[in-house]
Amino acid sequence: LLDDIDGPVTFSPDGSQFAYLLRTESGSRSAAEIIVAPASNARNGHAIVTLINTEVQRDISWSPDGKLIAVIVFVPEMDKPTRPAVYFYSPDGVLKGHYTAPALRQIAFPTWLDGGKVLALPGFRSGSGQLHLREVLLPTGAVHEPVSGITNIRALSVTADERTIAAVSYQSRFAIWIASADNPGDA
């Protein structure tokens, strides 16, 4: 049992390994590590990537071919607003590429489609308060917004055969209660 991880795990396609995020802090230094561990011995994991003083989103995703792990990173820039980027690491920690979403101020839940040729993810557009579904075509990085009508996405998943994608949409509800000022407990 691992009790010190900072988010969900993602399994390699063959199920032999899994990866997760581990955060540590020491004084003014924070570190985010991507840990890969064999499924047969979860305690035998090792850091493949360590990012210092960089915000890393907890949701990571292993590609269907097992060659890439997608990680959402918020790279701080001194003269620009912080924007999200998807970094693609090999299972041994080599940075294989990255995609920056200049029109999006936040992205989440990287989900592989079409055998790893498309990365679906919800994202906030600048000036918008709702997460809309986006598809990033790889390796070009071209962005496509599929017509789904789904907003405020809080989770995204796809079946193994990639024929069905599920999105959990968060809808907030408001309630009004009316009571006498003398007896508010009667509401």
Backbone as numpy.savetxt, mean C-alpha at the origin, in Angstrom:
# Nx Ny Nz CAx CAy CAz Cx Cy Cz
4.94 -17.13 15.84 4.09 -15.95 15.84 4.98 -14.70 15.84
4.73 -13.82 14.90 5.44 -12.55 14.85 4.54 -11.47 15.43
5.02 -10.77 16.44 4.18 -9.74 17.05 4.78 -8.34 16.91
5.79 -8.20 16.07 6.44 -6.90 15.95 6.41 -6.35 14.53
5.43 -6.78 13.73 5.36 -6.29 12.36 4.42 -5.09 12.29
4.57 -4.28 11.24 3.81 -3.04 11.13 2.85 -3.05 9.96
2.20 -4.15 9.72 1.23 -4.21 8.64 1.02 -5.62 8.17
0.20 -5.75 7.15 -0.06 -7.09 6.61 1.17 -7.68 5.93
1.18 -8.99 5.82 2.25 -9.67 5.10 1.81 -9.89 3.66
2.77 -10.08 2.77 2.49 -10.45 1.39 3.32 -11.69 1.09
2.67 -12.70 0.54 3.36 -13.96 0.24 3.88 -13.97 -1.18
5.00 -14.65 -1.37 5.50 -14.90 -2.73 4.47 -15.78 -3.43
4.43 -15.74 -4.76 3.42 -16.54 -5.48 3.46 -18.03 -5.17
4.65 -18.57 -4.92 4.73 -20.00 -4.62 4.52 -20.31 -3.14
4.33 -19.28 -2.33 4.06 -19.46 -0.90 5.26 -19.82 -0.06
6.45 -19.82 -0.64 7.64 -20.24 0.10 8.22 -19.13 0.99
7.87 -17.86 0.70 8.39 -16.73 1.46 7.28 -15.71 1.69
7.50 -14.83 2.64 6.59 -13.70 2.80 7.41 -12.47 3.18
6.82 -11.30 2.94 7.49 -10.03 3.22 6.56 -9.17 4.06
7.17 -8.30 4.86 6.40 -7.39 5.70 7.26 -6.18 6.06
6.61 -5.18 6.62 7.28 -3.95 7.03 7.55 -3.98 8.52
8.74 -3.54 8.89 9.11 -3.42 10.29 9.70 -2.03 10.50
9.16 -1.29 11.46 9.65 0.06 11.75 10.37 0.07 13.09
11.45 0.84 13.14 12.18 1.03 14.40 12.52 2.50 14.55
12.67 2.94 15.77 13.06 4.33 16.04 14.12 4.35 17.12
15.06 5.27 16.94 16.11 5.48 17.92 16.46 6.97 17.91
16.00 7.68 18.92 16.23 9.12 18.96 15.52 9.81 17.80
16.27 10.57 17.03 15.68 11.28 15.88 15.74 10.45 14.60
16.23 9.24 14.69 16.38 8.38 13.51 15.29 7.32 13.49
14.58 7.25 12.38 13.60 6.17 12.21 14.02 5.34 11.00
13.68 4.08 11.06 14.02 3.18 9.96 12.79 2.35 9.61
12.60 2.14 8.33 11.57 1.24 7.83 12.29 0.14 7.07
12.08 -1.09 7.49 12.75 -2.22 6.85 11.72 -3.13 6.19
12.05 -3.58 4.99 11.26 -4.61 4.34 11.96 -5.93 4.69
11.22 -6.78 5.37 11.75 -8.05 5.83 11.20 -9.17 4.95
12.05 -10.08 4.52 11.63 -11.28 3.80 12.00 -12.48 4.67
11.04 -13.38 4.83 11.26 -14.56 5.68 10.73 -15.80 4.96
11.38 -16.94 5.19 10.83 -18.19 4.63 9.54 -18.56 5.37
8.56 -19.05 4.63 7.28 -19.42 5.25 7.47 -20.55 6.27
8.50 -21.36 6.08 8.74 -22.49 6.99 9.38 -22.07 8.31
9.95 -20.85 8.37 10.61 -20.40 9.59 10.50 -18.87 9.66
9.38 -18.38 10.15 9.10 -16.94 10.17 10.13 -16.15 10.95
10.79 -16.74 11.92 11.79 -16.03 12.73 13.13 -15.89 12.01
13.26 -16.47 10.84 14.52 -16.42 10.09 14.48 -15.37 8.98
13.74 -14.28 9.21 13.65 -13.21 8.23 14.86 -12.30 8.25
15.07 -11.62 7.14 16.17 -10.67 7.07 15.73 -9.43 6.29
16.31 -8.30 6.65 15.98 -7.04 5.98 16.60 -7.04 4.59
15.76 -6.81 3.58 16.29 -6.67 2.22 16.49 -5.20 1.87
15.76 -4.32 2.56 15.84 -2.89 2.32 15.66 -2.18 3.66
16.47 -1.16 3.91 16.29 -0.30 5.06 16.26 1.14 4.57
15.15 1.82 4.83 15.00 3.23 4.45 15.02 4.07 5.71
15.92 5.04 5.76 16.12 5.87 6.94 15.33 7.17 6.81
14.61 7.52 7.89 13.83 8.76 7.96 12.96 8.98 6.73
12.34 7.93 6.26 11.47 7.96 5.09 10.16 7.27 5.45
9.04 7.89 5.13 7.75 7.28 5.40 7.47 6.18 4.38
7.12 5.01 4.88 6.80 3.87 4.02 5.42 3.38 4.44
4.56 3.21 3.46 3.21 2.72 3.76 3.27 1.25 4.10
2.39 0.81 4.97 2.45 -0.55 5.50 2.02 -1.63 4.52
1.25 -1.27 3.49 0.79 -2.25 2.52 1.83 -2.46 1.44
2.33 -3.68 1.32 3.29 -4.02 0.28 2.71 -5.20 -0.50
3.24 -5.45 -1.69 2.63 -6.46 -2.55 3.67 -7.17 -3.40
3.62 -8.49 -3.42 4.54 -9.31 -4.19 3.95 -9.54 -5.57
4.75 -9.37 -6.63 4.25 -9.55 -8.00 3.94 -11.02 -8.28
3.03 -11.26 -9.24 2.64 -12.64 -9.56 3.79 -13.52 -10.05
4.80 -12.93 -10.68 5.93 -13.73 -11.15 7.01 -13.91 -10.08
6.81 -13.29 -8.92 7.75 -13.44 -7.81 9.00 -12.60 -7.91
9.12 -11.77 -8.95 10.35 -11.02 -9.18 10.39 -9.65 -8.51
9.23 -9.10 -8.13 9.19 -7.75 -7.57 8.31 -7.68 -6.33
8.69 -6.79 -5.43 7.87 -6.43 -4.28 7.61 -4.94 -4.40
6.31 -4.57 -4.46 5.93 -3.16 -4.59 5.77 -2.56 -3.20
6.40 -1.40 -3.01 6.38 -0.69 -1.74 6.04 0.77 -2.01
5.10 1.34 -1.27 4.77 2.76 -1.44 5.59 3.57 -0.46
6.34 4.51 -1.03 7.28 5.33 -0.25 6.93 6.80 -0.45
7.01 7.56 0.60 6.82 9.01 0.53 8.20 9.64 0.72
8.77 10.04 -0.39 10.14 10.57 -0.36 10.08 12.07 -0.02
10.71 12.47 1.07 10.67 13.89 1.43 11.54 14.71 0.48
11.02 15.84 0.05 11.77 16.76 -0.79 11.71 18.14 -0.13
12.84 18.80 -0.08 12.92 20.07 0.63 12.11 21.18 -0.05
12.10 21.23 -1.37 11.50 22.35 -2.06 10.16 22.02 -2.72
9.61 20.81 -2.48 8.35 20.39 -3.11 7.51 19.66 -2.08
6.20 19.57 -2.33 5.37 18.75 -1.44 5.78 17.28 -1.55
5.67 16.57 -0.45 5.97 15.14 -0.46 4.92 14.42 -1.29
5.37 13.63 -2.24 4.50 12.86 -3.12 4.84 11.38 -3.00
3.84 10.54 -3.20 4.10 9.10 -3.09 4.79 8.56 -4.34
5.51 7.49 -4.15 6.13 6.76 -5.25 6.00 5.27 -4.95
5.88 4.48 -5.99 5.91 3.03 -5.83 7.32 2.59 -6.19
8.00 1.96 -5.24 9.33 1.42 -5.49 9.18 -0.08 -5.72
9.92 -0.58 -6.69 9.90 -2.00 -7.03 11.24 -2.61 -6.65
11.23 -3.51 -5.66 12.45 -4.18 -5.20 12.40 -5.65 -5.59
13.56 -6.20 -5.90 13.66 -7.65 -6.07 13.61 -8.28 -4.67
13.31 -9.58 -4.57 13.26 -10.23 -3.26 14.59 -10.21 -2.51
15.69 -9.88 -3.21 16.96 -9.76 -2.51 17.33 -8.29 -2.25
16.40 -7.36 -2.50 16.59 -5.97 -2.09 17.13 -5.02 -3.13
17.28 -5.43 -4.37 17.79 -4.54 -5.42 16.63 -3.69 -5.94
16.82 -2.37 -5.96 15.81 -1.47 -6.50 15.76 -1.67 -8.01
14.61 -2.13 -8.52 14.47 -2.42 -9.94 13.79 -1.30 -10.71
13.23 -0.34 -10.00 12.58 0.79 -10.65 11.63 1.46 -9.70
11.08 2.57 -10.14 10.07 3.25 -9.33 9.14 4.03 -10.24
7.98 4.30 -9.72 6.98 5.08 -10.43 6.52 6.18 -9.49
6.58 7.40 -9.92 6.10 8.53 -9.14 4.77 8.97 -9.71
3.83 9.23 -8.83 2.49 9.64 -9.24 2.35 11.14 -9.05
2.78 11.96 -10.02 2.77 13.40 -9.82 1.39 13.99 -9.61
0.35 13.40 -10.19 -0.99 13.95 -10.05 -1.69 13.47 -8.77
-1.09 12.53 -8.06 -1.72 11.98 -6.87 -0.96 12.39 -5.62
-1.69 12.77 -4.59 -1.02 13.15 -3.35 -0.96 12.00 -2.35
-1.67 10.93 -2.65 -1.58 9.73 -1.83 -2.00 8.54 -2.67
-1.32 7.41 -2.49 -1.70 6.15 -3.13 -1.64 5.06 -2.07
-2.33 3.95 -2.33 -2.40 2.90 -1.31 -2.65 1.55 -1.97
-2.52 0.49 -1.18 -2.91 -0.88 -1.51 -2.47 -1.35 -2.90
-1.18 -1.41 -3.20 -0.76 -1.86 -4.53 -1.25 -3.30 -4.79
-1.92 -3.48 -5.92 -2.52 -4.78 -6.26 -2.16 -5.10 -7.70
-1.49 -6.23 -7.94 -1.01 -6.63 -9.26 -2.14 -7.23 -10.08
-2.20 -6.87 -11.36 -3.17 -7.42 -12.31 -2.46 -7.81 -13.59
-3.14 -8.55 -14.44 -2.65 -8.91 -15.77 -1.25 -9.51 -15.73
-1.05 -10.46 -14.81 0.23 -11.14 -14.72 1.39 -10.24 -14.33
1.11 -9.12 -13.70 2.15 -8.19 -13.27 2.38 -7.05 -14.24
1.55 -6.94 -15.27 1.70 -5.85 -16.25 0.97 -4.59 -15.83
0.08 -4.72 -14.84 -0.71 -3.59 -14.36 -0.67 -3.59 -12.84
-0.52 -2.41 -12.26 -0.60 -2.26 -10.81 -1.81 -1.38 -10.51
-2.81 -1.95 -9.85 -4.00 -1.19 -9.48 -3.77 -0.62 -8.08
-4.18 0.62 -7.91 -4.08 1.24 -6.60 -5.03 2.42 -6.50
-5.63 2.59 -5.32 -6.45 3.77 -5.11 -5.55 4.96 -4.86
-5.99 6.14 -5.28 -5.19 7.34 -5.07 -6.03 8.58 -4.90
-5.55 9.52 -4.08 -6.15 10.84 -3.94 -5.58 11.74 -5.01
-6.42 12.34 -5.81 -5.96 13.38 -6.72 -5.75 14.65 -5.91
-4.89 15.52 -6.37 -4.72 16.82 -5.72 -6.06 17.54 -5.74
-6.47 18.07 -4.60 -7.73 18.78 -4.50 -8.93 17.89 -4.26
-8.74 16.57 -4.20 -9.86 15.64 -3.98 -9.71 15.01 -2.61
-10.82 14.70 -2.00 -10.80 14.05 -0.70 -11.20 12.59 -0.76
-11.32 12.03 -1.98 -11.75 10.65 -2.13 -10.72 9.84 -2.90
-10.52 8.61 -2.45 -9.63 7.69 -3.15 -10.35 7.14 -4.38
-9.74 7.29 -5.55 -10.27 6.76 -6.80 -9.33 5.67 -7.28
-9.87 4.67 -7.96 -9.06 3.58 -8.47 -8.23 4.04 -9.66
-6.94 3.67 -9.67 -6.03 3.96 -10.77 -5.35 2.67 -11.19
-4.97 2.60 -12.45 -4.16 1.49 -12.94 -2.90 2.07 -13.54
-1.76 1.55 -13.12 -0.48 1.95 -13.66 -0.01 0.83 -14.59
0.18 1.16 -15.86 0.63 0.17 -16.84 2.15 0.06 -16.75
2.64 -1.14 -16.58 4.08 -1.35 -16.42 4.64 -1.96 -17.70
5.80 -1.63 -18.10 6.80 -0.82 -17.41 6.74 0.67 -17.74
5.78 1.11 -18.56 5.78 2.51 -19.02 5.42 3.50 -17.93
4.59 3.09 -16.96 4.15 4.01 -15.92 2.95 4.85 -16.33
2.37 4.57 -17.49 1.18 5.30 -17.92 0.03 5.01 -16.95
-0.73 6.06 -16.62 -1.82 5.92 -15.65 -3.16 5.89 -16.37
-4.02 5.00 -15.95 -5.36 4.85 -16.51 -6.34 4.87 -15.35
-7.45 5.57 -15.50 -8.49 5.55 -14.48 -9.67 4.75 -15.01
-9.82 3.49 -14.57 -10.94 2.69 -15.05 -12.25 3.26 -14.53
-13.28 3.11 -15.31 -14.60 3.58 -14.89 -15.15 2.56 -13.92
-15.18 2.93 -12.65 -15.68 1.99 -11.65 -16.76 2.63 -10.79
-16.74 3.94 -10.63 -17.70 4.59 -9.76 -17.41 4.35 -8.29
-16.34 3.65 -8.00 -16.00 3.35 -6.61 -15.06 4.43 -6.09
-15.44 5.02 -4.97 -14.58 6.01 -4.33 -14.37 5.61 -2.88
-13.49 6.33 -2.21 -13.18 6.09 -0.79 -12.76 4.65 -0.53
-11.90 4.13 -1.39 -11.45 2.75 -1.29 -10.52 2.59 -0.09
-10.81 1.62 0.75 -10.01 1.38 1.95 -9.28 0.04 1.92
-9.59 -0.79 0.94 -8.88 -2.06 0.77 -9.12 -2.54 -0.66
-8.14 -3.26 -1.18 -8.21 -3.73 -2.55 -7.59 -5.12 -2.59
-8.24 -6.05 -3.30 -7.73 -7.41 -3.40 -8.15 -8.00 -4.74
-7.43 -9.00 -5.18 -7.73 -9.65 -6.45 -7.62 -11.17 -6.26
-8.46 -11.91 -6.98 -8.40 -13.37 -6.92 -7.14 -13.86 -7.64
-6.73 -15.08 -7.35 -5.50 -15.63 -7.93 -5.57 -15.68 -9.46
-6.75 -15.91 -10.03 -6.86 -15.95 -11.49 -7.04 -14.56 -12.10
-7.05 -13.53 -11.28 -7.14 -12.12 -11.67 -8.42 -11.79 -12.42
-9.45 -12.60 -12.26 -10.72 -12.35 -12.95 -11.66 -11.49 -12.12
-11.38 -11.41 -10.81 -12.26 -10.64 -9.92 -11.41 -9.76 -9.02
-11.77 -8.49 -8.97 -11.11 -7.55 -8.06 -12.16 -7.06 -7.07
-11.78 -6.99 -5.82 -12.70 -6.54 -4.78 -12.15 -5.26 -4.17
-13.01 -4.29 -4.01 -12.64 -3.03 -3.39 -13.60 -2.77 -2.24
-13.07 -2.44 -1.09 -13.89 -2.08 0.05 -13.96 -0.57 0.08
-15.17 -0.06 0.00 -15.39 1.38 -0.02 -15.90 1.82 1.34
-15.29 2.85 1.89 -15.70 3.39 3.18 -16.76 4.45 2.95
-17.89 4.27 3.58 -18.96 5.26 3.51 -19.27 5.70 4.93
-19.11 6.98 5.20 -19.43 7.46 6.55 -20.91 7.81 6.62
-21.50 7.53 7.71 -22.91 7.82 7.94 -23.01 8.79 9.10
-23.97 9.67 9.04 -24.22 10.61 10.10 -25.59 10.30 10.71
-25.69 10.50 11.97 -26.96 10.30 12.66 -27.29 11.56 13.44
-28.55 11.84 13.52 -29.01 12.99 14.30 -29.86 12.46 15.43
-29.57 12.91 16.60 -30.44 12.55 17.71 -30.98 13.83 18.31
-32.21 13.75 18.76 -32.88 14.90 19.34 -33.37 14.52 20.72
-33.08 15.38 21.67 -33.50 15.12 23.04 -33.81 16.43 23.73
-34.55 16.33 24.77 -34.85 17.50 25.57 -33.58 17.93 26.30
-33.34 19.23 26.36 -32.16 19.73 27.07 -32.21 19.38 28.54
-33.42 19.22 29.05 -33.58 18.86 30.46 -33.26 17.38 30.71
-33.48 16.54 29.69 -33.31 15.12 29.85 -32.66 14.48 28.63
-31.37 14.77 28.35 -30.75 14.25 27.13 -30.68 12.73 27.09
-30.77 12.07 28.22 -30.73 10.61 28.25 -31.97 9.96 27.66
-33.03 10.73 27.41 -34.26 10.18 26.84 -34.21 10.03 25.33
-33.12 10.43 24.72 -33.05 10.39 23.24 -33.01 8.97 22.75
